[in-house]
Amino acid sequence: MRVKCVICDKIEKIEDETLVAKRLRNRPIHTYMCQDCSIRISERTKARIDTGKFRFYRERPEKDDW
């Protein structure tokens, strides 16, 4: 299966039997990102988190007592 990265527009070939290929075939909302772009984004995100100025919204705030 030929896929195109949504960020850098690089065209790659992946095996038809992989989980990524199945997700792309069955759910068109899923997009493909190449390994280079994925690594670059994760490294830059980690660097922003380490600066201390990045707000990471994964944790839910505690409930107010009212």
Z-matrix of the N, CA and C atoms (Angstrom, degrees):
N
C 1 1.444
C 2 1.527 1 107.88
N 3 1.300 2 116.05 1 132.85
C 4 1.460 3 120.95 2 176.75
C 5 1.518 4 108.88 3 -94.05
N 6 1.340 5 115.77 4 132.96
C 7 1.455 6 121.15 5 -179.14
C 8 1.523 7 108.69 6 -131.30
N 9 1.318 8 114.93 7 157.20
C 10 1.459 9 121.06 8 -178.35
C 11 1.521 10 109.11 9 -124.22
N 12 1.313 11 116.98 10 131.55
C 13 1.458 12 122.09 11 179.69
C 14 1.533 13 108.84 12 -69.19
N 15 1.335 14 116.54 13 137.01
C 16 1.456 15 120.28 14 -177.39
C 17 1.529 16 112.13 15 -75.74
N 18 1.320 17 118.12 16 -17.31
C 19 1.462 18 120.66 17 -177.49
C 20 1.527 19 111.88 18 -96.81
N 21 1.330 20 116.71 19 -53.70
C 22 1.473 21 119.41 20 -173.49
C 23 1.526 22 113.28 21 -102.36
N 24 1.316 23 118.62 22 -2.77
C 25 1.474 24 124.25 23 179.65
C 26 1.527 25 113.78 24 60.71
N 27 1.329 26 116.59 25 25.45
C 28 1.461 27 120.77 26 176.47
C 29 1.525 28 108.32 27 -80.83
N 30 1.316 29 117.11 28 133.68
C 31 1.458 30 121.98 29 -179.39
C 32 1.524 31 108.29 30 -96.07
N 33 1.341 32 115.70 31 127.77
C 34 1.455 33 122.14 32 179.63
C 35 1.515 34 109.34 33 -127.63
N 36 1.308 35 115.93 34 163.66
C 37 1.454 36 121.18 35 177.12
C 38 1.526 37 107.79 36 -114.46
N 39 1.348 38 115.73 37 127.82
C 40 1.456 39 120.68 38 176.55
C 41 1.517 40 108.38 39 -120.49
N 42 1.318 41 115.81 40 158.57
C 43 1.460 42 121.33 41 -179.54
C 44 1.525 43 110.17 42 -68.58
N 45 1.311 44 116.27 43 144.22
C 46 1.468 45 121.44 44 -178.43
C 47 1.525 46 112.89 45 -68.98
N 48 1.330 47 118.17 46 -25.07
C 49 1.457 48 121.26 47 -174.74
C 50 1.529 49 113.61 48 -89.94
N 51 1.314 50 118.83 49 -0.54
C 52 1.462 51 120.31 50 -177.61
C 53 1.523 52 110.88 51 -76.70
N 54 1.320 53 114.93 52 161.12
C 55 1.457 54 120.99 53 179.85
C 56 1.530 55 111.26 54 -65.25
N 57 1.325 56 117.27 55 -37.01
C 58 1.467 57 121.01 56 179.20
C 59 1.525 58 110.33 57 -63.13
N 60 1.327 59 116.96 58 -43.20
C 61 1.465 60 120.71 59 179.67
C 62 1.527 61 110.94 60 -64.04
N 63 1.333 62 116.75 61 -39.52
C 64 1.457 63 119.93 62 179.33
C 65 1.521 64 110.84 63 -65.11
N 66 1.329 65 117.32 64 -42.02
C 67 1.462 66 120.38 65 178.46
C 68 1.523 67 111.54 66 -62.77
N 69 1.323 68 116.62 67 -40.48
C 70 1.466 69 119.90 68 -179.86
C 71 1.526 70 111.62 69 -67.69
N 72 1.322 71 117.35 70 -35.53
C 73 1.465 72 120.33 71 179.12
C 74 1.522 73 112.00 72 -72.16
N 75 1.311 74 117.35 73 -43.54
C 76 1.459 75 120.71 74 -171.47
C 77 1.519 76 114.38 75 -87.89
N 78 1.302 77 117.97 76 -24.20
C 79 1.464 78 121.12 77 -178.85
C 80 1.522 79 109.20 78 -130.39
N 81 1.305 80 118.19 79 100.70
C 82 1.467 81 120.90 80 -175.85
C 83 1.520 82 113.84 81 -65.47
N 84 1.323 83 118.80 82 -15.20
C 85 1.462 84 120.48 83 179.69
C 86 1.532 85 110.93 84 -71.15
N 87 1.328 86 117.32 85 -25.32
C 88 1.458 87 120.57 86 178.49
C 89 1.522 88 109.75 87 -70.74
N 90 1.313 89 116.59 88 137.64
C 91 1.458 90 121.39 89 179.15
C 92 1.517 91 108.91 90 -119.46
N 93 1.315 92 116.74 91 158.68
C 94 1.446 93 122.64 92 -177.60
C 95 1.522 94 109.67 93 -101.99
N 96 1.328 95 115.69 94 136.64
C 97 1.460 96 121.63 95 174.60
C 98 1.530 97 107.12 96 -127.71
N 99 1.321 98 117.34 97 129.17
C 100 1.459 99 120.94 98 -177.52
C 101 1.536 100 110.21 99 -67.68
N 102 1.312 101 115.21 100 164.06
C 103 1.458 102 121.21 101 -177.04
C 104 1.527 103 111.73 102 -63.61
N 105 1.322 104 117.89 103 -38.08
C 106 1.470 105 121.04 104 179.84
C 107 1.526 106 111.40 105 -62.19
N 108 1.317 107 117.28 106 -46.01
C 109 1.469 108 120.92 107 179.68
C 110 1.517 109 111.20 108 -67.13
N 111 1.317 110 117.07 109 -38.67
C 112 1.460 111 121.13 110 179.33
C 113 1.528 112 111.11 111 -62.82
N 114 1.317 113 117.13 112 -44.18
C 115 1.470 114 121.59 113 178.29
C 116 1.517 115 110.38 114 -65.33
N 117 1.333 116 117.13 115 -43.83
C 118 1.465 117 120.90 116 -179.18
C 119 1.532 118 111.19 117 -61.59
N 120 1.307 119 117.79 118 -43.64
C 121 1.460 120 121.23 119 -179.60
C 122 1.523 121 110.73 120 -66.39
N 123 1.332 122 117.55 121 -42.57
C 124 1.467 123 119.55 122 -179.45
C 125 1.523 124 111.49 123 -66.10
N 126 1.335 125 118.32 124 -38.38
C 127 1.466 126 120.49 125 178.21
C 128 1.523 127 111.55 126 -65.83
N 129 1.309 128 117.22 127 -42.80
C 130 1.465 129 120.00 128 179.79
C 131 1.525 130 112.01 129 -68.48
N 132 1.326 131 117.05 130 -35.38
C 133 1.457 132 120.06 131 177.05
C 134 1.520 133 110.63 132 -66.09
N 135 1.322 134 116.99 133 -43.23
C 136 1.467 135 120.56 134 177.35
C 137 1.517 136 111.01 135 -62.22
N 138 1.323 137 117.71 136 -38.52
C 139 1.467 138 120.97 137 178.50
C 140 1.528 139 110.85 138 -65.64
N 141 1.335 140 117.95 139 -39.52
C 142 1.468 141 120.54 140 177.65
C 143 1.521 142 111.50 141 -67.35
N 144 1.321 143 117.44 142 -37.33
C 145 1.465 144 120.75 143 177.98
C 146 1.521 145 109.94 144 -64.73
N 147 1.318 146 117.49 145 -39.44
C 148 1.470 147 121.76 146 -178.60
C 149 1.521 148 113.05 147 -68.36
N 150 1.328 149 118.78 148 -20.55
C 151 1.459 150 119.86 149 179.51
C 152 1.516 151 112.05 150 -70.64
N 153 1.325 152 117.57 151 -25.70
C 154 1.446 153 121.45 152 -179.76
C 155 1.521 154 113.56 153 91.05
N 156 1.312 155 117.93 154 -10.27
C 157 1.465 156 122.06 155 179.61
C 158 1.525 157 112.04 156 -93.70
N 159 1.294 158 116.76 157 -8.15
C 160 1.457 159 122.56 158 -178.50
C 161 1.514 160 109.27 159 -86.74
N 162 1.327 161 117.57 160 127.53
C 163 1.467 162 121.32 161 178.85
C 164 1.513 163 108.67 162 -93.60
N 165 1.296 164 115.25 163 120.19
C 166 1.454 165 121.67 164 -176.70
C 167 1.515 166 108.12 165 -101.95
N 168 1.316 167 118.52 166 110.32
C 169 1.452 168 123.82 167 -171.59
C 170 1.532 169 113.61 168 -94.41
N 171 1.285 170 119.67 169 29.88
C 172 1.457 171 120.64 170 -179.90
C 173 1.519 172 111.86 171 -78.15
N 174 1.299 173 118.01 172 -38.05
C 175 1.455 174 120.63 173 -177.61
C 176 1.515 175 109.90 174 -80.26
N 177 1.306 176 115.55 175 140.47
C 178 1.458 177 120.15 176 179.37
C 179 1.525 178 108.73 177 -82.24
N 180 1.309 179 116.85 178 138.87
C 181 1.466 180 118.87 179 176.00
C 182 1.521 181 110.20 180 -68.06
N 183 1.315 182 115.36 181 151.22
C 184 1.461 183 119.15 182 -180.00
C 185 1.526 184 109.38 183 -68.69
N 186 1.313 185 115.73 184 149.17
C 187 1.465 186 120.67 185 -177.94
C 188 1.507 187 110.47 186 -72.13
N 189 1.318 188 115.27 187 143.04
C 190 1.459 189 121.00 188 174.47
C 191 1.524 190 108.99 189 -77.27
N 192 1.304 191 115.78 190 147.71
C 193 1.460 192 120.17 191 177.82
C 194 1.518 193 110.15 192 -93.23
N 195 1.318 194 116.00 193 88.84
C 196 1.438 195 118.26 194 174.30
C 197 1.419 196 111.69 195 -140.29
